[in-house]
C-alpha cells in the first residue's frame, strides 16, 4: 500500500496556474489572542479587552502577525508541496481585524510558476492566500513566493 | 514632572523622512524556535534539529514568521508612535535563515510620509525595518505602511 501522504506530495511539475488549496479551520478565542500578543505584540488593543474598547480597533483584535502565524499553520496543513512550504518573501495586508470567536480558514491559489534559470531543480511559485472567517470576510491577504522542487530523476 | 514615556510618544507631525529607530536585542535559542514552530509552522526543519540537517535549510532554522513575530516585538518596543504600531500591510523577505544562537535587533527608518486626504487626523508612514543578527547579517527585511495620527487639537 502506498503511503497516502507521500503520494499527495506535489513537485514543481505537478503544479499549475489556477490550482487551489483549501485548509481546515482554526477557532480563535480571546485567550489565544492575548497569549500571542503578550509574547510578540504587547499593545493594549491586543492584550487588554477593556483598554481595547477605547482604541483604534474598538475592541480586542488579534495581532496581524498572529493572524499571519495561524495562516501559516493552515497553509502547512493544506499546501502539500513535496519539500514543505518554504517562502522567499511575500506581501501581507489585513483588510479587517481578526476578532475573538472568528473561525479561520485559508483559500490558496497558484498565480504564477517560474522555473529557476540558474537552478534547474527548482522554481518559484507565486501563491495568493486569503484568510477568511466564518462570515467569509477576508481577514488577511498574503501573496507569497514559495519554493517548489522537481522530483529527483 | 512629565511622564517620560508619554513625552516621547510621536505624532504624525513629529515624524520625518529619514528618521531612525533602533531596537533592543532578543537572544534566540532552539527551544524558542521549536516552541513557535510546533504551534504555528510544524515543519521538520523548524521543529527537529536532526531532521533539519538533511533539509533545504541544512540545520534547524526559525520559521520566517517567528522571525517576523520577534521583529514585531522589537518594533513595539522601539517605534514610539503615539497610538501604537498599527500596520495596514507590508512586504516581508528573508535574505537568510534565522538560527539558534542568533541575537536579533531591528533598525527602522522612515521612507515616506503620506497624510491621508480623506481622514485629516492621520497619515500613512512607510517604514523599512531590517532585522539583523550579532554579525550584522540581515535576517529579515520588512517594508510596512504604518498608521500615524495627529495630536488632537
Interface residues (C-beta under 8 A of the other chain):
Chain A: X36 X39 X40 X41 X42 X43 X44 X45 X55 X56 X63 X64 X65 X68 X69 X70 X72 X73 X76 X83 X84 X85 X86 X87 X88 X89 X90 X91 X92 X93 X94 X147
Chain B: X36 X39 X40 X41 X42 X43 X44 X45 X55 X56 X63 X64 X65 X68 X69 X70 X72 X73 X76 X83 X84 X85 X86 X87 X88 X89 X90 X91 X92 X93 X94 X147
